[in-house]
Amino acid sequence: MRIVIGSDHAGVQLKTTLVDSLRAGGHEVIDVGTDSDHAVDYPDYAESVAMAVHSGEVDRGVMICGSGVGANVAVNKVPGVRGSVCHDTYSAHQGVEHDDMNVLVLGARIIGVELARELLEVFLGARYSGDDRHNRRLEKVHRLESRSWPPSEL
């Protein structure tokens, strides 16, 4: 699988570890940075991850910041990107299976390396179910995404 991964300064150490794990697992990895623990702005790296997913250049994305929250907000601003902070395995696979999640967001200051590896494995191993109820809900998400704001009916 082709994976893009990025982080801010708070997530750089975890990102480096996960890049090694991904490559050892046979995945093709595009690392969009950062490569330093000097303070950077997470939206810059979240945008790089999200744009690679949006363009179809990669199959899935991973974004890491301190808590995961800021990076999660940022990746979801790009149409076609469905990212979520996941710090438990159920959410990491269910988000893909039910919601077609394509970016896993992690908080490096919240979880440890072993849990991060497990979450990544579960996320990458999951597939969207394509069930009617999930397709119906995903279509509603797409309509929200394509709507001009503010909607005229508000």
C-alpha positions in Angstrom: 0.0 0.0 0.0 1.2 3.5 -0.7 1.1 5.7 2.5 1.8 9.4 3.1 2.9 10.3 6.6 3.5 13.7 8.2 3.9 15.3 11.6 4.7 18.5 13.4 7.6 18.8 15.8 5.7 17.0 18.6 5.1 13.9 16.4 8.4 13.7 14.6 9.9 11.0 16.8 6.8 8.8 16.5 6.6 9.4 12.8 10.2 8.2 12.3 9.4 5.0 14.1 6.2 4.4 12.2 7.9 5.1 8.8 10.4 2.3 9.7 7.5 0.0 10.7 5.6 0.8 7.5 8.7 0.1 5.3 9.5 -3.1 7.1 5.9 -4.1 6.4 6.4 -3.7 2.7 4.5 -0.4 2.3 5.7 2.4 0.0 6.0 5.5 2.2 6.0 9.1 1.3 7.3 11.1 4.3 6.3 14.8 4.0 8.1 15.9 7.1 8.8 17.5 9.5 12.2 16.0 10.2 13.1 18.1 13.2 11.9 18.8 16.7 12.1 22.5 16.0 8.7 24.1 16.3 6.6 24.1 13.1 3.0 24.7 12.3 1.0 21.4 12.0 -1.4 22.8 9.3 1.5 22.9 6.8 2.2 19.1 7.2 -1.5 18.2 7.5 -2.1 19.9 4.2 0.7 17.9 2.5 -0.8 14.7 3.9 -4.4 15.6 2.9 -3.4 16.8 -0.6 -1.6 13.5 -1.3 -4.8 11.6 -0.2 -7.1 14.0 -2.1 -5.1 13.6 -5.4 -5.1 9.8 -5.2 -1.3 9.8 -5.1 -1.6 7.5 -2.1 -4.0 5.0 -0.7 -4.1 6.3 2.9 -2.5 8.9 5.1 -1.2 9.3 8.6 -0.8 12.6 10.4 0.8 13.1 13.9 0.8 16.0 16.2 1.0 16.4 20.0 -2.7 15.6 20.7 -3.9 14.8 17.3 -6.7 17.4 17.5 -5.2 20.2 15.5 -4.0 17.9 12.8 -7.4 16.3 12.6 -9.1 19.6 12.2 -6.7 20.6 9.4 -6.7 17.4 7.3 -10.5 17.4 7.2 -10.6 20.8 5.5 -9.5 19.1 2.2 -12.4 17.7 0.1 -12.4 13.9 0.0 -10.3 13.5 3.1 -11.9 11.7 6.0 -9.5 11.7 8.9 -10.0 11.0 12.6 -8.0 10.9 15.7 -7.9 7.3 16.9 -6.4 6.2 20.1 -8.1 2.8 20.3 -8.2 -0.1 17.8 -12.0 -0.3 17.4 -12.1 3.3 16.1 -9.1 2.7 13.8 -10.8 -0.1 12.0 -14.4 0.9 12.3 -13.7 4.3 10.9 -12.5 2.7 7.7 -15.2 0.0 7.6 -18.2 2.3 8.2 -17.0 5.8 7.3 -14.3 5.2 4.6 -11.8 7.0 6.8 -8.6 7.6 4.7 -6.3 9.4 7.2 -5.4 8.2 10.6 -4.5 11.0 13.0 -2.4 10.2 16.2 -1.5 12.2 19.2 2.2 11.5 20.0 1.8 13.0 23.5 -1.2 10.8 24.2 -0.2 7.3 23.1 2.9 5.2 23.1 4.8 3.6 20.2 3.4 0.1 20.5 -0.2 1.3 20.5 0.6 3.6 17.6 2.0 0.6 15.6 -1.1 -1.5 16.5 -3.5 1.3 15.4 -1.6 1.7 12.2 -1.8 -2.0 11.4 -5.5 -2.1 12.2 -6.2 1.0 10.1 -4.3 -0.3 7.1 -5.8 -3.7 7.3 -9.4 -2.4 7.4 -11.6 -2.1 4.2 -14.7 0.0 3.6 -17.8 -2.3 3.9 -19.8 -0.7 1.1 -23.0 -1.6 2.9 -26.1 0.4 1.8 -26.4 2.2 5.1 -22.8 3.3 5.0 -23.0 4.4 1.4 -26.1 6.4 2.2 -24.3 8.1 5.1 -21.1 8.7 3.1 -23.2 10.3 0.3 -24.6 12.7 2.9 -21.0 13.6 4.0 -20.1 14.2 0.3 -23.1 16.6 0.0 -22.0 18.5 3.1 -18.5 18.8 1.7 -19.7 20.1 -1.7 -22.2 22.6 -0.3 -21.3 26.3 -0.5 -21.2 28.0 2.9 -23.3 29.3 4.4 -26.1 27.2 2.8 -29.0 29.3 1.6 -31.5 27.3 3.7 -29.9 28.4 7.0 
